[in-house]
Amino acid sequence: MSRLLPEIRDRQHYGELFGRDLWLPAVLELAGRHGLRGQPRRGVKGSHIVYRVGGAWIKIMAPLFDKDMAFEIAGLETVAAARVGVAIPEILACGELD
């Protein structure tokens, strides 16, 4: 099976690829795996690749940001567990692709 995501050599390479339209095959694969329906739309550009599909968001983080991902997941889980009375994004799935 061919790769859905480019190999990222370093932060500079990631920056060069970030704005390009090469993430859609991976987004479509993930949407299909999780039963998400709707036209994928690229989200506001931040530090990571984000697409909205229907009512869900797909975030793709390169392996060089693995600590960022762990921190974000832990933060969302902590806030959700505290039941703070505000809407908190629910993590439907996380894992690796390619």
Beta strands, then each sheet from edge to edge (+ up, - down):
strand 1: 41-42
strand 2: 49-53
strand 3: 56-60
sheet 1: 1+ 2- 3+
end
